[in-house]
Amino acid sequence: MKRFDLPLTDDDIRSLKAGDVIELNGFVYTARDAAHKRICEALKSGEKPPIELNGAVIYYCGPTPARDGEIIGSCGPTTSARMDDYAPTLIERGAKVMIGKGKRSDAVTDAVKRNCGLYLAAIGGAGALLKSYVKRCELVAYPDLGCESIYRLQIENMQLIVATDCRGNSILK
């Protein structure tokens, strides 16, 4: 298993192939459909997005509230296809890695190939386990969206599968 500290370099990304199992350490942002829509609307109107997209890792996740004494509630991946209308825009603007579950559109795969990106798969239905990788959680943007707000997570040794590599090869086809 390969282990990486974020942010990933283009050389890191090129060293991976579909099917590789990796561990990630560093900071990721959570964002689901509603947050993606708002970010893309902001970009379209010339506004600055609420997160730095250059090199960003975006986890398609809407964490549940943390119980007393915990960092975060359950934080499993959501179906990635729900972000397919927005993901190419974020990738073109610098987002490098997406984490989610399920197949992606050809438009997303093409954007990943053009921009040396990755789509990583997390295990669906394992949100209670995945929260054990989160060492810090802070609200960053869109608090009115509740669990779909954007959070910045510090992850440690999060195990993921390269679902689509930077050459467009996919384990999901």
Backbone bond lengths (Angstrom), bond angles and torsions (degrees), N, CA, C in turn:
res aa  C-N    CA-C-N  psi(-1)  N-CA   C-N-CA  omega(-1)  CA-C   N-CA-C  phi
1 M - - - 1.449 - - 1.526 108.93 -
2 K 1.329 115.42 132.73 1.459 120.61 178.32 1.517 109.00 -89.47
3 R 1.340 114.87 142.66 1.462 121.53 -177.97 1.520 108.29 -118.80
4 F 1.351 116.34 134.26 1.457 121.31 -177.20 1.519 111.07 -133.16
5 D 1.332 114.43 144.33 1.457 121.57 170.10 1.522 107.54 -101.76
6 L 1.305 115.46 137.05 1.466 121.37 179.96 1.510 110.21 -83.46
7 P 1.323 118.27 148.80 1.463 126.91 4.06 1.523 111.66 -79.16
8 L 1.337 114.81 153.89 1.455 120.57 177.07 1.521 109.90 -79.99
9 T 1.316 116.06 142.04 1.465 120.66 173.76 1.535 108.28 -89.15
10 D 1.319 116.20 166.23 1.457 119.57 175.66 1.530 110.64 -61.17
11 D 1.332 117.35 -35.55 1.466 120.09 177.30 1.526 111.03 -64.59
12 D 1.345 117.52 -40.61 1.466 120.89 175.65 1.526 109.74 -57.74
13 I 1.321 115.38 -48.54 1.464 121.35 -177.05 1.522 110.72 -62.89
14 R 1.328 116.88 -43.50 1.469 120.30 -179.57 1.534 112.09 -67.08
15 S 1.329 117.67 -21.65 1.463 120.67 -179.49 1.533 112.74 -76.98
16 L 1.316 116.61 -8.52 1.464 120.90 -175.44 1.522 111.50 -103.04
17 K 1.330 114.06 150.10 1.459 119.39 176.01 1.526 109.24 -131.94
18 A 1.320 114.93 155.52 1.460 120.53 179.12 1.528 109.63 -51.49
19 G 1.318 115.81 132.18 1.459 121.91 -179.20 1.515 114.19 100.56
20 D 1.341 118.04 -17.79 1.465 120.10 177.62 1.534 110.24 -63.35
21 V 1.313 115.82 141.87 1.466 121.80 173.01 1.521 106.54 -102.61
22 I 1.331 115.81 129.69 1.463 120.32 -176.51 1.522 110.55 -131.21
23 E 1.317 114.77 165.32 1.463 122.43 170.89 1.520 107.47 -118.51
24 L 1.330 116.24 134.46 1.461 121.45 178.28 1.513 110.46 -114.74
25 N 1.336 114.76 144.97 1.459 123.14 175.77 1.519 108.26 -134.12
26 G 1.316 117.10 134.89 1.456 120.04 177.62 1.512 111.51 137.04
27 F 1.333 115.42 -151.21 1.459 120.63 -173.83 1.517 111.68 -110.53
28 V 1.335 115.37 135.03 1.455 123.07 175.72 1.531 107.93 -130.38
29 Y 1.324 115.56 158.64 1.462 121.20 175.19 1.517 108.92 -109.89
30 T 1.331 116.37 139.43 1.457 120.10 171.67 1.519 108.06 -89.24
31 A 1.311 116.66 142.19 1.466 121.27 174.54 1.521 108.32 -163.44
32 R 1.322 114.62 132.36 1.457 120.91 176.04 1.522 109.16 -116.77
33 D 1.322 116.84 -164.88 1.462 122.87 -172.59 1.530 113.92 -51.22
34 A 1.329 116.61 -53.11 1.468 119.61 -175.00 1.527 111.21 -62.24
35 A 1.323 117.47 -41.31 1.470 120.81 178.73 1.526 110.58 -67.57
36 H 1.324 117.16 -40.84 1.471 120.37 177.56 1.531 110.42 -59.76
37 K 1.308 115.54 -44.25 1.469 119.66 -179.75 1.525 110.45 -60.12
38 R 1.328 116.62 -45.80 1.469 120.26 -179.77 1.520 112.21 -64.57
39 I 1.321 116.96 -41.74 1.469 119.80 178.87 1.527 109.66 -61.24
40 C 1.327 117.00 -45.99 1.468 120.38 -178.95 1.529 111.39 -65.78
41 E 1.331 117.80 -36.58 1.469 120.39 175.69 1.525 110.38 -64.48
42 A 1.324 117.04 -40.92 1.465 120.87 178.56 1.529 110.13 -62.35
43 L 1.323 116.53 -46.09 1.462 120.58 179.56 1.528 110.98 -61.13
44 K 1.315 115.73 -42.68 1.466 120.71 -178.54 1.528 111.77 -63.18
45 S 1.339 116.17 -34.45 1.466 119.66 -179.66 1.529 112.61 -90.14
46 G 1.335 116.84 7.26 1.457 120.94 176.07 1.518 114.80 84.35
47 E 1.321 117.14 8.56 1.469 120.86 178.49 1.525 110.45 -83.55
48 K 1.318 114.63 157.40 1.459 120.90 176.14 1.538 108.61 -78.32
49 P 1.327 117.73 134.34 1.468 119.34 177.77 1.535 110.61 -68.01
50 P 1.330 117.80 158.42 1.467 120.66 -177.44 1.522 114.64 -73.96
51 I 1.337 116.79 -9.26 1.467 121.14 177.00 1.522 108.43 -130.35
52 E 1.315 115.56 155.26 1.465 120.91 175.31 1.525 107.40 -75.41
53 L 1.323 116.32 115.05 1.466 120.15 -178.06 1.520 112.79 -80.54
54 N 1.318 118.56 -26.77 1.458 121.01 -177.04 1.527 110.58 -62.83
55 G 1.321 116.00 110.75 1.461 121.46 179.65 1.514 114.54 83.93
56 A 1.329 117.72 2.94 1.468 121.64 -173.68 1.522 112.74 -65.13
57 V 1.335 113.51 147.77 1.457 122.63 169.41 1.525 105.52 -110.98
58 I 1.332 116.13 122.56 1.460 121.09 -177.07 1.520 108.87 -114.77
59 Y 1.324 114.25 121.33 1.460 122.85 -179.79 1.517 107.82 -99.63
60 Y 1.321 116.93 118.32 1.458 122.14 179.81 1.525 108.63 -76.37
61 C 1.313 113.96 86.61 1.458 120.61 -170.10 1.528 108.65 -151.07
62 G 1.307 116.46 142.67 1.458 122.44 172.41 1.514 108.05 -123.36
63 P 1.323 116.73 89.08 1.467 119.41 -174.50 1.526 112.35 -61.09
64 T 1.312 115.04 143.71 1.454 119.73 174.11 1.532 108.56 -82.41
65 P 1.330 116.82 160.57 1.471 118.90 -179.68 1.531 111.86 -59.18
66 A 1.310 114.67 146.11 1.465 120.62 178.44 1.526 110.11 -76.54
67 R 1.301 115.50 143.63 1.466 120.38 171.66 1.522 107.81 -77.50
68 D 1.314 116.63 164.30 1.461 120.94 178.07 1.523 110.57 -52.34
69 G 1.326 115.16 130.59 1.456 121.05 177.59 1.520 114.62 83.24
70 E 1.328 118.00 -1.47 1.461 120.88 179.24 1.521 110.29 -106.72
71 I 1.314 116.59 159.67 1.465 122.79 -179.12 1.522 110.67 -81.84
72 I 1.333 116.17 -38.81 1.455 122.36 -173.26 1.522 108.22 -155.64
73 G 1.320 115.88 156.45 1.457 120.12 172.54 1.516 109.53 -84.78
74 S 1.304 115.75 -162.06 1.455 120.96 177.80 1.526 109.45 -57.03
75 C 1.338 116.52 139.14 1.475 119.03 -176.27 1.519 111.36 -145.11
76 G 1.321 114.72 61.30 1.452 119.94 177.85 1.518 111.60 -85.64
77 P 1.336 116.58 164.91 1.462 120.90 -178.09 1.527 111.17 -74.14
78 T 1.326 114.97 150.30 1.456 120.37 172.27 1.524 108.72 -102.13
79 T 1.312 116.33 169.12 1.462 121.67 -178.48 1.523 110.33 -64.13
80 S 1.306 115.97 118.55 1.460 122.80 -172.95 1.521 113.80 -66.05
81 A 1.317 117.87 -30.63 1.464 121.20 -177.35 1.527 111.64 -57.36
82 R 1.339 117.64 -23.93 1.460 120.45 179.25 1.523 111.93 -66.63
83 M 1.324 117.81 -18.07 1.459 121.67 179.11 1.529 112.09 -100.60
84 D 1.324 117.94 1.18 1.464 120.89 -173.14 1.528 114.42 -62.98
85 D 1.321 118.73 -27.00 1.470 120.19 176.62 1.525 111.78 -71.00
86 Y 1.330 116.69 -24.80 1.463 121.95 -174.27 1.524 114.11 -106.73
87 A 1.321 117.09 -29.84 1.468 121.61 -172.74 1.525 113.60 -56.02
88 P 1.343 120.22 -43.15 1.473 117.77 -179.53 1.528 112.76 -58.14
89 T 1.319 117.59 -37.19 1.469 120.38 178.15 1.515 110.59 -62.73
90 L 1.336 117.66 -45.67 1.461 120.58 -179.16 1.525 111.32 -66.61
91 I 1.331 116.54 -37.08 1.465 120.65 178.47 1.527 109.75 -66.15
92 E 1.326 116.74 -44.66 1.472 120.75 178.73 1.527 110.95 -61.71
93 R 1.334 117.16 -27.58 1.470 121.97 179.79 1.525 112.46 -89.68
94 G 1.340 118.35 3.91 1.457 120.02 171.58 1.506 117.38 122.33
95 A 1.338 119.40 -12.77 1.471 119.73 177.62 1.525 108.12 -60.20
96 K 1.317 117.23 133.81 1.465 121.83 -173.86 1.521 113.96 -103.10
97 V 1.325 116.46 -35.01 1.458 120.26 -171.42 1.522 109.58 -135.94
98 M 1.321 115.30 137.46 1.451 122.04 173.66 1.517 107.66 -121.22
99 I 1.325 115.97 142.17 1.462 121.93 177.84 1.524 107.38 -122.92
100 G 1.314 116.33 129.21 1.458 120.00 179.26 1.509 110.51 -168.93
101 K 1.344 114.83 -151.16 1.461 119.92 176.13 1.521 108.70 -143.71
102 G 1.313 115.29 147.42 1.455 120.98 175.81 1.512 114.33 93.57
103 K 1.340 114.22 173.85 1.458 122.58 -176.01 1.520 112.13 -69.12
104 R 1.342 114.78 159.39 1.465 122.98 176.84 1.520 109.70 -120.51
105 S 1.313 115.56 158.48 1.459 121.00 178.43 1.524 110.35 -74.90
106 D 1.336 114.92 163.63 1.462 120.05 175.73 1.529 110.57 -61.35
107 A 1.338 117.65 -35.04 1.471 121.15 179.87 1.527 110.87 -61.99
108 V 1.327 117.43 -39.77 1.469 120.84 178.65 1.521 109.71 -69.02
109 T 1.328 117.16 -45.73 1.464 120.53 179.23 1.524 110.85 -59.42
110 D 1.329 116.81 -42.42 1.465 120.45 178.55 1.529 110.98 -62.74
111 A 1.339 117.42 -41.21 1.471 120.82 179.01 1.529 110.41 -65.17
112 V 1.325 117.32 -39.23 1.470 121.98 177.57 1.528 109.23 -60.91
113 K 1.332 117.16 -44.90 1.465 121.20 -179.84 1.530 111.46 -64.58
114 R 1.318 117.30 -45.82 1.474 121.17 -177.45 1.525 112.76 -65.69
115 N 1.332 117.28 -26.69 1.459 121.03 -171.29 1.520 114.11 -117.72
116 C 1.328 117.43 17.20 1.465 122.19 178.45 1.527 111.22 50.89
117 G 1.330 114.64 59.87 1.459 120.58 -179.53 1.510 112.41 -114.29
118 L 1.331 114.93 -173.43 1.467 122.52 179.16 1.516 109.44 -144.42
119 Y 1.317 114.62 148.34 1.458 121.11 167.28 1.513 105.76 -118.59
120 L 1.322 116.06 120.21 1.456 122.59 -178.33 1.524 110.01 -108.44
121 A 1.318 116.54 142.39 1.459 121.59 179.08 1.522 110.23 -103.48
122 A 1.332 113.67 132.82 1.459 121.64 170.95 1.528 106.54 -105.91
123 I 1.288 117.32 157.96 1.459 121.03 -176.86 1.526 110.04 -77.15
124 G 1.323 115.59 119.14 1.450 120.85 177.30 1.531 110.69 -68.42
125 G 1.324 115.97 147.91 1.462 120.78 179.05 1.513 113.84 80.58
126 A 1.328 116.84 5.02 1.468 120.42 -176.79 1.527 111.30 -116.61
127 G 1.332 117.58 31.40 1.459 121.62 -177.00 1.516 114.25 -57.54
128 A 1.340 116.48 -35.85 1.466 119.78 179.20 1.527 110.59 -68.12
129 L 1.337 117.66 -34.70 1.459 121.37 176.40 1.527 110.58 -73.50
130 L 1.332 117.07 -44.58 1.458 121.02 -176.79 1.523 112.56 -61.55
131 K 1.327 118.14 -28.14 1.462 119.27 178.94 1.532 111.93 -65.04
132 S 1.331 117.39 -20.07 1.465 119.81 179.72 1.529 111.85 -69.31
133 Y 1.346 117.87 -17.38 1.463 121.66 177.35 1.525 112.40 -82.65
134 V 1.336 117.15 -12.81 1.464 121.47 -174.76 1.527 109.37 -89.75
135 K 1.338 115.42 122.06 1.459 121.15 -178.19 1.528 112.36 -104.29
136 R 1.337 116.17 -16.59 1.465 121.21 178.87 1.525 108.43 -156.24
137 C 1.334 115.80 145.88 1.461 120.98 -179.68 1.517 108.54 -143.95
138 E 1.351 115.89 127.51 1.458 118.88 176.74 1.522 110.38 -138.13
139 L 1.312 115.89 138.46 1.454 122.15 176.39 1.522 108.68 -69.27
140 V 1.349 116.56 132.75 1.460 121.40 -176.60 1.523 112.07 -114.48
141 A 1.335 117.48 -41.49 1.463 119.54 -174.01 1.530 111.56 -158.22
142 Y 1.314 114.24 158.27 1.466 124.17 175.28 1.530 113.76 56.62
143 P 1.327 117.88 54.07 1.470 119.86 -178.16 1.534 113.66 -60.22
144 D 1.334 116.64 -23.10 1.459 119.67 179.38 1.529 112.79 -67.61
145 L 1.320 117.94 -12.53 1.461 121.45 -179.12 1.531 112.50 -86.17
146 G 1.323 117.85 1.23 1.466 120.45 178.58 1.520 111.31 61.96
147 C 1.323 115.84 -128.20 1.477 118.83 -177.57 1.525 111.83 -66.06
148 E 1.338 117.71 -15.31 1.465 120.23 177.30 1.529 112.54 -91.60
149 S 1.330 117.20 7.56 1.468 120.95 172.90 1.525 108.49 -61.47
150 I 1.309 115.97 165.85 1.464 119.48 175.70 1.524 108.60 -90.91
151 Y 1.324 114.82 126.23 1.462 122.49 177.12 1.516 108.91 -117.51
152 R 1.311 115.21 150.26 1.465 121.69 172.73 1.522 106.02 -105.31
153 L 1.328 115.23 119.25 1.459 121.39 -178.51 1.514 110.32 -110.41
154 Q 1.300 115.79 137.12 1.464 120.17 168.44 1.520 105.68 -96.75
155 I 1.338 115.97 119.18 1.456 120.18 -179.46 1.517 110.22 -110.14
156 E 1.332 114.23 153.35 1.462 120.68 179.73 1.514 109.09 -135.83
157 N 1.332 115.43 121.11 1.466 122.84 176.78 1.532 113.44 57.12
158 M 1.342 116.71 36.27 1.460 120.52 178.39 1.528 109.03 -71.97
159 Q 1.316 115.97 121.00 1.460 121.13 -178.11 1.523 110.21 -88.77
160 L 1.326 115.27 127.71 1.453 122.88 -176.20 1.517 109.71 -140.31
161 I 1.326 116.12 162.22 1.460 122.40 178.39 1.522 108.51 -113.19
162 V 1.325 116.94 134.49 1.471 119.98 174.59 1.527 106.50 -71.73
163 A 1.341 115.71 106.61 1.466 120.81 -178.98 1.523 110.63 -84.59
164 T 1.348 116.80 -42.14 1.465 121.94 176.35 1.518 107.76 -133.88
165 D 1.331 116.05 123.34 1.461 119.55 -179.56 1.526 110.77 -90.66
166 C 1.315 116.14 178.01 1.470 121.32 -174.48 1.526 112.82 -70.54
167 R 1.309 117.62 -7.35 1.463 121.31 176.57 1.531 111.47 -98.09
168 G 1.353 115.86 -0.86 1.462 120.84 179.21 1.506 114.97 89.82
169 N 1.331 116.67 2.10 1.462 119.63 176.10 1.527 109.18 -72.20
170 S 1.330 117.10 140.35 1.452 120.14 -175.14 1.516 111.28 -138.71
171 I 1.309 115.94 143.54 1.470 120.97 173.60 1.521 110.40 -83.41
172 L 1.314 117.18 -5.64 1.469 121.63 -174.80 1.512 113.74 -97.69
173 K 1.313 117.79 -0.03 1.471 120.08 -179.45 1.502 111.03 -96.97
